[in-house]
Amino acid sequence: MKKKNCAVLLVLFLICGCYYGLSAPYLIVESETADLIRIPVKVGDYVSLRYTHSVQKTLVIENIIIDKTGSLIVDSTEYESFGVGLPFLASEGNFRHSGNRFILEDMGRYFKVISLRTGPEAQLRMQYKDQIYELYRMVPDGALIRMRVAPYYSTWLNNLHSLGG
């Protein structure tokens, strides 16, 4: 009887461990044809998108927080010059100047998916912790890239769905 109870407990422990591992949140960066990046994340982690602005030709950094609901929150934007396509309204967040950079903080823009396109001049990169991913080198120019947070198992379900039709 003790062996049976131990076996049942072991099976339950394994099932719970698998469920936890497979349902843990992952940052998924995908193109229309493939998963490019799949990394485990935690609520409150920061991800940064870095690119060269197409008009201003200066570095722009978008800082994004992983939310507990699985949303991506664009929290702040850093840039070096004012101009077309860059935020400037006080209503968009708290604005400050630091050295040669302009920083708009507390933006609070929620997204389930962030969709981007690559281009040779933008050199789109993503930074998570100390790792920088050169997204523009992973796909052809103009390719659509989507960034989202989802449980690890969700990519398997998406692959099964695409096989079915």
Summary of the structure (lengths in Angstrom):
residues: 165
radius of gyration: 20.0
end to end distance: 48.3
largest distance: 74.4
contacts: 438
relative contact order: 0.20
helix: 25%
strand: 42%
